[in-house]
């Protein structure tokens, strides 16, 4: 036999009263429909969030990096490769350009410091016939050159290339730009780059010592200094690089890869080792 005390009955009575009050109040869905109906002429679907699309990606050709990114570099966005010299950022960018150019797609590299080496790019698999090289040069002697001279040229060239369309990928190499000067690039410039890249479906990859595009960047990869591989001998066989995903785009694709690791290690063979195998 189940017994109920007076306190329990009073509690039930209060519970029933609260339930009746809740039933008398309009539901949240009803309120939402009422508000949207009142605003439908000025703000269609005011309370309905925009659907999130699936973010297309382009593989870099490096399995460890592609797994870290959930498939590759996002298409139509800005991706940043940051880190000091000899951290693998340029090697990663060349691997990405190699993958794109081998598919017959037109690509471009905007070289702010005029430091691009075509022979190294060709050795990495880049098809130079599919690559446009924009060299930024100062008007005077290097010692008298203003830091903003080359940087301004690089930004203007990138803007023109993005606006023209037709490029699957553009690499903006600002690796020689100090973080102090990089932070002076207006946010409006990065926002314009992001909007244009989305419209033309171009992957803009920015190489720098530190992140510069801030919220306009969909992906930021932090590259760590390299470690030499010699297998105990005297011949340099390759290099290993550590890489960390510092930021990922907030899209349906990024949510799908939320459980992916945020750091990884990848390796590249030296030119000597590649020639020995060939």
N, C-alpha and C positions, 0 to 999 in steps of 0.2 A: 504494500500500500504506500502510495506516494503522498506525503503531507506537505502542505504549503503554509508557511507562517503568514502572519498578517503583513509583515514587512515585505515578504515576497509578493503578496497580492498587490500591495501598494506600488511596488516596483513595476509589476506588470501593467497596472493601470496607467502609470506614468509613461511606460513604453508605448502603450496603445495610443495615448494622447499625442505623444510626439510623432508617431507614425501617421495619425490622422492629420496633424499639422503639415507634415511633409507632403502628404497626398494633396492637400489643399493648395500647396505652393506650385507654381509652374516649374516644370523640369528644365534642366540646363539646355537640352536640345530645343525645347519650345522657345526659350528665351533667345537662343541663337538664331532660330528661324525668324523670329519677330524682328530682331535687330537687322539681319541681312535683308529682310523685306523692306524695312524702312530706309536702308541705305543703298538698295540695288541700283537706283538710277544714277547715283554719284560714285559709289564704290562697289562695283560688282564683286560678289564673293569676298566681302570684307573680312570675314573671319575664317576663310578657307585658305590654308597655306598652299603655296605653289608646289606642285608635284616635283619631287627630286628625280632627276634623270640619272641614267647610268653613265658614269664617266669613262669615255674611251681612253685607252692607253696605248703607247707605242713601246715595245720591248727595247731594252738597252743592249741586249745580247749578252749580258752578264747575269747568269742565273741567280746568284746570291742577291744582287741588287733588285732584279725583277721580283723576286719573292718578297723582298723587304717592302717594295712599293705596291704589291698586289697586282703585278702584271707588267709594270713599266712606267715610263714618264707620261703624265696626263697630257692628252691632246687639247690644244686650245687654251692652255693656261701658262703661267709662269712657274718655272721650277728653278730653285737655286742650289748650286753646288758650292759649299763653303769650306774653308780650311786654309791652312798655311801652304807654302810651297812644298812640293814633293809629297802631297797627301792623297794623290790619285784623282783629284777633281778634273784635271785636263784629260787624263787617260779615260775616265768615265765618259766625259763629253765626246771624245773621239770615238769611243765604242758605240755611243748612241748615233753619231753621225755616220759611222760605218754601216750600221744596220739600216739606216734610212736611205743612204745613197745606193747601197747594194740592191735595194728594192726599186731603184730607178727614180727616186724622189729628189727634187731639187732642195738643197739646203744652203745655208749661209753661215759664215762665222764673221763676226764683227770684232776685229782685233784691236783693242784700245791701245795696247803697248807695242804693236808691231812685232810681236814675239812668236807668231805662229810658224811652225816648221812643217812645210808640206811633205817633206820626206818622212817624218815621223807619222804624219796623218796617213800617208799611203801605206806605210808599214803596218798601221793599225787596221787597215782594211777600208779606209775611206776612198771612195771613187772620186778623184779630184775633178773629173769632168762634170760631176753633178754638184760641185761645191763652188759657191761664190765667196771669195776672200776679200773682205773690206779692210784695208790697212789704214789705220789712223796715224797720221804723221804730223808733227809740230811744224810750225812755220820757220822756226829758227834753230839754233843749236840746242842740243839736249840739255845742257847745263843751264841755259837761260829759259827753258821752256816752262810755261805755267802749267801746273797739274790739271787745271780745268780745260786746257786746250784740247788734249786728246779725248778726255772724258766727254766733252761737249760734242766733238765729232762723232764719237761712238753712239751717243744717245740719239743724235740726229739721224745717223745712218740706220740705226735700228728702227726708228720711227718710220722712215721711208720704206724700208723693206717690209715691215708689218703692214703698212697701208697698201703697198702694191699687191700683196697676196701672192699665192703660187708657191710659197715655201712651206715644206712640211716641217722643217725645224730651223731655228735660228739660234746660234750660240753667241751670246754677248759675253766676251771674255774681258772681265774687269779684275782679273787676278792681281794685276799690278797696282790697282787703285787702293789707297789706304782707306781703312774704315772711316776716318774723319771726313775724307772727301766723298766717300760713298754715301754717308749719312746726309749729305747736303743735296742729294738728288731729290727734287720735289716729289711728294707723294702723288701729286696729280700726274706726273710723268708715268709712274708705275701703274696708276689706275688706267691711264689711256692705253698703255701697252697691254694690260690685261683685257680691256674691252676689245681692242683690235685683234688680239690673238684669238679670243673667243669667236669673233666674227669670221676670221679667215681660217680658223682651225689649224693654227700654227703652234707648235710647241716651242716656247721661248725659254731657253736654258741659260741662266746667268751664272757665270763663274766669278766668285769673289772671295775675299778673305773673311768676310762676315756677311750675314744676311742684310739685305738692303731694301727689298721690296715690301717688307712687313706684311700687312694683311692682304696685299695684292698677290702674294705668292701662294700657290696651291700646295707646293711641296718644298721643304727645305731639307737638304741632306748635308750633314756635317761629316766631312772627311778628315781622317786622322793621318798623321805622318806614316810613311811607309817603313816596312821592315824588309831587309834584303834576305833572299833565299839562296844559299850556296850549297846546301846538302853536305856540309862538312868539307867541301873542297875549296879550290881557289877560284873557280869560275862562277860568275854571277848568273844564276839561273832565272831569277825573276824577283818580283816584289809582292808583298802582301799589304793590303790596306784595310783599315777598320773604317766602317761607315755607320752612321746613326741617323735615323729619321727623326728630325726635330719637329716637323709639322707635316700634316697631311690634310688634304681638302675635306671639307665637311659635305660629303655627297653620299649618295647611296652606295657608291663604290667604296668610299673610305670606310663606311660602317661595316661593309662586308669584310674588310681586311683589318678590322679593329683588333682582332686577336693575333695578328701577325707580330713577329718580333720587331722591336724598334731598333735593333742593332745587328750588324752582321760583319763578316770578313770576306774579302774577295782577293783574288790574285791575278797577276798578269805576268806573262813570260817576258824575259828580256829579248832584245833583238838578236843577241848572240845565240841564245838558246833556240830561238825560232829558226835561224839559219842552219844550226847544227841538225835540227830535225828534218829540215827540208833537204 
